[in-house]
Amino acid sequence: MRRYLNWIQNSVFEGELTESQLMEVKSG
């Protein structure tokens, strides 16, 4: 789970995380 959280944080900071990607990550 930490790997996903780190990836999300990095993506958010880089501004590359989209809502669709976030939904996919939350879905598993």
mmCIF entry with sequence, helices, sheets and N, C-alpha, C, O atoms, coordinates in Angstrom:
data_MODEL
# 
_entry.id   MODEL 
# 
_entity.id                         1 
_entity.type                       polymer 
_entity.pdbx_number_of_molecules   1 
# 
_entity_poly.entity_id                      1 
_entity_poly.type                           'polypeptide(L)' 
_entity_poly.nstd_linkage                   no 
_entity_poly.nstd_monomer                   no 
_entity_poly.pdbx_seq_one_letter_code       MRRYLNWIQNSVFEGELTESQLMEVKSG 
_entity_poly.pdbx_seq_one_letter_code_can   MRRYLNWIQNSVFEGELTESQLMEVKSG 
_entity_poly.pdbx_strand_id                 A 
# 
loop_
_entity_poly_seq.entity_id 
_entity_poly_seq.num 
_entity_poly_seq.mon_id 
_entity_poly_seq.hetero 
1 1  MET n 
1 2  ARG n 
1 3  ARG n 
1 4  TYR n 
1 5  LEU n 
1 6  ASN n 
1 7  TRP n 
1 8  ILE n 
1 9  GLN n 
1 10 ASN n 
1 11 SER n 
1 12 VAL n 
1 13 PHE n 
1 14 GLU n 
1 15 GLY n 
1 16 GLU n 
1 17 LEU n 
1 18 THR n 
1 19 GLU n 
1 20 SER n 
1 21 GLN n 
1 22 LEU n 
1 23 MET n 
1 24 GLU n 
1 25 VAL n 
1 26 LYS n 
1 27 SER n 
1 28 GLY n 
# 
_struct_asym.id          A 
_struct_asym.entity_id   1 
# 
loop_
_struct_conf.conf_type_id 
_struct_conf.id 
_struct_conf.pdbx_PDB_helix_id 
_struct_conf.beg_label_comp_id 
_struct_conf.beg_label_asym_id 
_struct_conf.beg_label_seq_id 
_struct_conf.pdbx_beg_PDB_ins_code 
_struct_conf.end_label_comp_id 
_struct_conf.end_label_asym_id 
_struct_conf.end_label_seq_id 
_struct_conf.pdbx_end_PDB_ins_code 
_struct_conf.beg_auth_comp_id 
_struct_conf.beg_auth_asym_id 
_struct_conf.beg_auth_seq_id 
_struct_conf.end_auth_comp_id 
_struct_conf.end_auth_asym_id 
_struct_conf.end_auth_seq_id 
_struct_conf.pdbx_PDB_helix_class 
_struct_conf.details 
_struct_conf.pdbx_PDB_helix_length 
HELX_P HELX_P1 AA1 ARG A 2  ? GLU A 14 ? ARG A 2  GLU A 14 1 ? 13 
HELX_P HELX_P2 AA2 GLU A 19 ? SER A 27 ? GLU A 19 SER A 27 1 ? 9  
# 
_struct_conf_type.id          HELX_P 
_struct_conf_type.criteria    ? 
_struct_conf_type.reference   ? 
# 
loop_
_atom_site.group_PDB 
_atom_site.id 
_atom_site.type_symbol 
_atom_site.label_atom_id 
_atom_site.label_alt_id 
_atom_site.label_comp_id 
_atom_site.label_asym_id 
_atom_site.label_entity_id 
_atom_site.label_seq_id 
_atom_site.pdbx_PDB_ins_code 
_atom_site.Cartn_x 
_atom_site.Cartn_y 
_atom_site.Cartn_z 
_atom_site.occupancy 
_atom_site.B_iso_or_equiv 
_atom_site.pdbx_formal_charge 
_atom_site.auth_seq_id 
_atom_site.auth_comp_id 
_atom_site.auth_asym_id 
_atom_site.auth_atom_id 
_atom_site.pdbx_PDB_model_num 
ATOM 1   N N  . MET A 1 1  ? 0.844   -1.196 0.000   1.00 0.00 ? 1  MET A N  1 
ATOM 2   C CA . MET A 1 1  ? 0.000   0.000  0.000   1.00 0.00 ? 1  MET A CA 1 
ATOM 3   C C  . MET A 1 1  ? 0.881   1.248  0.000   1.00 0.00 ? 1  MET A C  1 
ATOM 4   O O  . MET A 1 1  ? 0.540   2.249  -0.630  1.00 0.00 ? 1  MET A O  1 
ATOM 5   N N  . ARG A 1 2  ? 1.986   1.192  0.690   1.00 0.00 ? 2  ARG A N  1 
ATOM 6   C CA . ARG A 1 2  ? 2.865   2.364  0.765   1.00 0.00 ? 2  ARG A CA 1 
ATOM 7   C C  . ARG A 1 2  ? 3.358   2.747  -0.626  1.00 0.00 ? 2  ARG A C  1 
ATOM 8   O O  . ARG A 1 2  ? 3.478   3.930  -0.945  1.00 0.00 ? 2  ARG A O  1 
ATOM 9   N N  . ARG A 1 3  ? 3.642   1.749  -1.446  1.00 0.00 ? 3  ARG A N  1 
ATOM 10  C CA . ARG A 1 3  ? 4.146   2.050  -2.795  1.00 0.00 ? 3  ARG A CA 1 
ATOM 11  C C  . ARG A 1 3  ? 3.123   2.880  -3.550  1.00 0.00 ? 3  ARG A C  1 
ATOM 12  O O  . ARG A 1 3  ? 3.479   3.825  -4.255  1.00 0.00 ? 3  ARG A O  1 
ATOM 13  N N  . TYR A 1 4  ? 1.844   2.524  -3.401  1.00 0.00 ? 4  TYR A N  1 
ATOM 14  C CA . TYR A 1 4  ? 0.798   3.264  -4.113  1.00 0.00 ? 4  TYR A CA 1 
ATOM 15  C C  . TYR A 1 4  ? 0.708   4.682  -3.568  1.00 0.00 ? 4  TYR A C  1 
ATOM 16  O O  . TYR A 1 4  ? 0.570   5.641  -4.328  1.00 0.00 ? 4  TYR A O  1 
ATOM 17  N N  . LEU A 1 5  ? 0.786   4.810  -2.237  1.00 0.00 ? 5  LEU A N  1 
ATOM 18  C CA . LEU A 1 5  ? 0.681   6.138  -1.626  1.00 0.00 ? 5  LEU A CA 1 
ATOM 19  C C  . LEU A 1 5  ? 1.839   7.014  -2.087  1.00 0.00 ? 5  LEU A C  1 
ATOM 20  O O  . LEU A 1 5  ? 1.647   8.185  -2.415  1.00 0.00 ? 5  LEU A O  1 
ATOM 21  N N  . ASN A 1 6  ? 3.033   6.450  -2.113  1.00 0.00 ? 6  ASN A N  1 
ATOM 22  C CA . ASN A 1 6  ? 4.201   7.216  -2.556  1.00 0.00 ? 6  ASN A CA 1 
ATOM 23  C C  . ASN A 1 6  ? 4.035   7.628  -4.004  1.00 0.00 ? 6  ASN A C  1 
ATOM 24  O O  . ASN A 1 6  ? 4.364   8.753  -4.379  1.00 0.00 ? 6  ASN A O  1 
ATOM 25  N N  . TRP A 1 7  ? 3.514   6.699  -4.832  1.00 0.00 ? 7  TRP A N  1 
ATOM 26  C CA . TRP A 1 7  ? 3.321   7.003  -6.253  1.00 0.00 ? 7  TRP A CA 1 
ATOM 27  C C  . TRP A 1 7  ? 2.299   8.117  -6.397  1.00 0.00 ? 7  TRP A C  1 
ATOM 28  O O  . TRP A 1 7  ? 2.470   9.021  -7.215  1.00 0.00 ? 7  TRP A O  1 
ATOM 29  N N  . ILE A 1 8  ? 1.232   8.054  -5.600  1.00 0.00 ? 8  ILE A N  1 
ATOM 30  C CA . ILE A 1 8  ? 0.185   9.081  -5.663  1.00 0.00 ? 8  ILE A CA 1 
ATOM 31  C C  . ILE A 1 8  ? 0.771   10.429 -5.268  1.00 0.00 ? 8  ILE A C  1 
ATOM 32  O O  . ILE A 1 8  ? 0.547   11.430 -5.948  1.00 0.00 ? 8  ILE A O  1 
ATOM 33  N N  . GLN A 1 9  ? 1.518   10.455 -4.173  1.00 0.00 ? 9  GLN A N  1 
ATOM 34  C CA . GLN A 1 9  ? 2.106   11.708 -3.703  1.00 0.00 ? 9  GLN A CA 1 
ATOM 35  C C  . GLN A 1 9  ? 3.027   12.289 -4.762  1.00 0.00 ? 9  GLN A C  1 
ATOM 36  O O  . GLN A 1 9  ? 2.958   13.481 -5.059  1.00 0.00 ? 9  GLN A O  1 
ATOM 37  N N  . ASN A 1 10 ? 3.890   11.457 -5.333  1.00 0.00 ? 10 ASN A N  1 
ATOM 38  C CA . ASN A 1 10 ? 4.813   11.924 -6.366  1.00 0.00 ? 10 ASN A CA 1 
ATOM 39  C C  . ASN A 1 10 ? 4.045   12.442 -7.568  1.00 0.00 ? 10 ASN A C  1 
ATOM 40  O O  . ASN A 1 10 ? 4.396   13.477 -8.136  1.00 0.00 ? 10 ASN A O  1 
ATOM 41  N N  . SER A 1 11 ? 3.002   11.730 -7.957  1.00 0.00 ? 11 SER A N  1 
ATOM 42  C CA . SER A 1 11 ? 2.213   12.130 -9.116  1.00 0.00 ? 11 SER A CA 1 
ATOM 43  C C  . SER A 1 11 ? 1.506   13.446 -8.845  1.00 0.00 ? 11 SER A C  1 
ATOM 44  O O  . SER A 1 11 ? 1.439   14.308 -9.720  1.00 0.00 ? 11 SER A O  1 
ATOM 45  N N  . VAL A 1 12 ? 0.980   13.605 -7.640  1.00 0.00 ? 12 VAL A N  1 
ATOM 46  C CA . VAL A 1 12 ? 0.267   14.837 -7.290  1.00 0.00 ? 12 VAL A CA 1 
ATOM 47  C C  . VAL A 1 12 ? 1.239   16.007 -7.317  1.00 0.00 ? 12 VAL A C  1 
ATOM 48  O O  . VAL A 1 12 ? 0.925   17.065 -7.861  1.00 0.00 ? 12 VAL A O  1 
ATOM 49  N N  . PHE A 1 13 ? 2.414   15.822 -6.734  1.00 0.00 ? 13 PHE A N  1 
ATOM 50  C CA . PHE A 1 13 ? 3.406   16.895 -6.702  1.00 0.00 ? 13 PHE A CA 1 
ATOM 51  C C  . PHE A 1 13 ? 3.833   17.266 -8.113  1.00 0.00 ? 13 PHE A C  1 
ATOM 52  O O  . PHE A 1 13 ? 4.105   18.431 -8.403  1.00 0.00 ? 13 PHE A O  1 
ATOM 53  N N  . GLU A 1 14 ? 3.890   16.267 -8.988  1.00 0.00 ? 14 GLU A N  1 
ATOM 54  C CA . GLU A 1 14 ? 4.313   16.518 -10.370 1.00 0.00 ? 14 GLU A CA 1 
ATOM 55  C C  . GLU A 1 14 ? 3.141   16.996 -11.212 1.00 0.00 ? 14 GLU A C  1 
ATOM 56  O O  . GLU A 1 14 ? 3.327   17.460 -12.337 1.00 0.00 ? 14 GLU A O  1 
ATOM 57  N N  . GLY A 1 15 ? 1.926   16.881 -10.665 1.00 0.00 ? 15 GLY A N  1 
ATOM 58  C CA . GLY A 1 15 ? 0.746   17.337 -11.388 1.00 0.00 ? 15 GLY A CA 1 
ATOM 59  C C  . GLY A 1 15 ? 0.384   16.401 -12.524 1.00 0.00 ? 15 GLY A C  1 
ATOM 60  O O  . GLY A 1 15 ? -0.242  16.817 -13.499 1.00 0.00 ? 15 GLY A O  1 
ATOM 61  N N  . GLU A 1 16 ? 0.782   15.114 -12.403 1.00 0.00 ? 16 GLU A N  1 
ATOM 62  C CA . GLU A 1 16 ? 0.508   14.172 -13.494 1.00 0.00 ? 16 GLU A CA 1 
ATOM 63  C C  . GLU A 1 16 ? -0.643  13.235 -13.139 1.00 0.00 ? 16 GLU A C  1 
ATOM 64  O O  . GLU A 1 16 ? -1.060  12.414 -13.956 1.00 0.00 ? 16 GLU A O  1 
ATOM 65  N N  . LEU A 1 17 ? -1.153  13.366 -11.909 1.00 0.00 ? 17 LEU A N  1 
ATOM 66  C CA . LEU A 1 17 ? -2.223  12.471 -11.480 1.00 0.00 ? 17 LEU A CA 1 
ATOM 67  C C  . LEU A 1 17 ? -3.583  13.012 -11.924 1.00 0.00 ? 17 LEU A C  1 
ATOM 68  O O  . LEU A 1 17 ? -3.955  14.139 -11.595 1.00 0.00 ? 17 LEU A O  1 
ATOM 69  N N  . THR A 1 18 ? -4.307  12.200 -12.667 1.00 0.00 ? 18 THR A N  1 
ATOM 70  C CA . THR A 1 18 ? -5.623  12.616 -13.140 1.00 0.00 ? 18 THR A CA 1 
ATOM 71  C C  . THR A 1 18 ? -6.699  11.938 -12.305 1.00 0.00 ? 18 THR A C  1 
ATOM 72  O O  . THR A 1 18 ? -6.420  10.969 -11.599 1.00 0.00 ? 18 THR A O  1 
ATOM 73  N N  . GLU A 1 19 ? -7.914  12.437 -12.381 1.00 0.00 ? 19 GLU A N  1 
ATOM 74  C CA . GLU A 1 19 ? -9.003  11.857 -11.595 1.00 0.00 ? 19 GLU A CA 1 
ATOM 75  C C  . GLU A 1 19 ? -9.226  10.402 -11.977 1.00 0.00 ? 19 GLU A C  1 
ATOM 76  O O  . GLU A 1 19 ? -9.481  9.566  -11.110 1.00 0.00 ? 19 GLU A O  1 
ATOM 77  N N  . SER A 1 20 ? -9.133  10.093 -13.260 1.00 0.00 ? 20 SER A N  1 
ATOM 78  C CA . SER A 1 20 ? -9.344  8.717  -13.719 1.00 0.00 ? 20 SER A CA 1 
ATOM 79  C C  . SER A 1 20 ? -8.280  7.799  -13.121 1.00 0.00 ? 20 SER A C  1 
ATOM 80  O O  . SER A 1 20 ? -8.586  6.683  -12.702 1.00 0.00 ? 20 SER A O  1 
ATOM 81  N N  . GLN A 1 21 ? -7.035  8.265  -13.082 1.00 0.00 ? 21 GLN A N  1 
ATOM 82  C CA . GLN A 1 21 ? -5.967  7.447  -12.514 1.00 0.00 ? 21 GLN A CA 1 
ATOM 83  C C  . GLN A 1 21 ? -6.206  7.240  -11.028 1.00 0.00 ? 21 GLN A C  1 
ATOM 84  O O  . GLN A 1 21 ? -5.974  6.153  -10.499 1.00 0.00 ? 21 GLN A O  1 
ATOM 85  N N  . LEU A 1 22 ? -6.676  8.295  -10.352 1.00 0.00 ? 22 LEU A N  1 
ATOM 86  C CA . LEU A 1 22 ? -6.926  8.194  -8.923  1.00 0.00 ? 22 LEU A CA 1 
ATOM 87  C C  . LEU A 1 22 ? -8.017  7.168  -8.658  1.00 0.00 ? 22 LEU A C  1 
ATOM 88  O O  . LEU A 1 22 ? -7.924  6.389  -7.709  1.00 0.00 ? 22 LEU A O  1 
ATOM 89  N N  . MET A 1 23 ? -9.056  7.166  -9.498  1.00 0.00 ? 23 MET A N  1 
ATOM 90  C CA . MET A 1 23 ? -10.149 6.204  -9.346  1.00 0.00 ? 23 MET A CA 1 
ATOM 91  C C  . MET A 1 23 ? -9.617  4.785  -9.507  1.00 0.00 ? 23 MET A C  1 
ATOM 92  O O  . MET A 1 23 ? -9.993  3.888  -8.753  1.00 0.00 ? 23 MET A O  1 
ATOM 93  N N  . GLU A 1 24 ? -8.747  4.585  -10.484 1.00 0.00 ? 24 GLU A N  1 
ATOM 94  C CA . GLU A 1 24 ? -8.189  3.248  -10.734 1.00 0.00 ? 24 GLU A CA 1 
ATOM 95  C C  . GLU A 1 24 ? -7.378  2.786  -9.529  1.00 0.00 ? 24 GLU A C  1 
ATOM 96  O O  . GLU A 1 24 ? -7.464  1.628  -9.120  1.00 0.00 ? 24 GLU A O  1 
ATOM 97  N N  . VAL A 1 25 ? -6.598  3.692  -8.969  1.00 0.00 ? 25 VAL A N  1 
ATOM 98  C CA . VAL A 1 25 ? -5.772  3.341  -7.811  1.00 0.00 ? 25 VAL A CA 1 
ATOM 99  C C  . VAL A 1 25 ? -6.655  2.995  -6.617  1.00 0.00 ? 25 VAL A C  1 
ATOM 100 O O  . VAL A 1 25 ? -6.402  2.017  -5.915  1.00 0.00 ? 25 VAL A O  1 
ATOM 101 N N  . LYS A 1 26 ? -7.693  3.801  -6.390  1.00 0.00 ? 26 LYS A N  1 
ATOM 102 C CA . LYS A 1 26 ? -8.588  3.539  -5.255  1.00 0.00 ? 26 LYS A CA 1 
ATOM 103 C C  . LYS A 1 26 ? -9.313  2.214  -5.447  1.00 0.00 ? 26 LYS A C  1 
ATOM 104 O O  . LYS A 1 26 ? -9.591  1.510  -4.476  1.00 0.00 ? 26 LYS A O  1 
ATOM 105 N N  . SER A 1 27 ? -9.618  1.874  -6.688  1.00 0.00 ? 27 SER A N  1 
ATOM 106 C CA . SER A 1 27 ? -10.327 0.620  -6.969  1.00 0.00 ? 27 SER A CA 1 
ATOM 107 C C  . SER A 1 27 ? -9.422  -0.585 -6.727  1.00 0.00 ? 27 SER A C  1 
ATOM 108 O O  . SER A 1 27 ? -9.908  -1.701 -6.544  1.00 0.00 ? 27 SER A O  1 
ATOM 109 N N  . GLY A 1 28 ? -8.115  -0.363 -6.727  1.00 0.00 ? 28 GLY A N  1 
ATOM 110 C CA . GLY A 1 28 ? -7.209  -1.467 -6.452  1.00 0.00 ? 28 GLY A CA 1 
ATOM 111 C C  . GLY A 1 28 ? -6.307  -1.693 -7.623  1.00 0.00 ? 28 GLY A C  1 
ATOM 112 O O  . GLY A 1 28 ? -5.463  -2.588 -7.588  1.00 0.00 ? 28 GLY A O  1 
# 
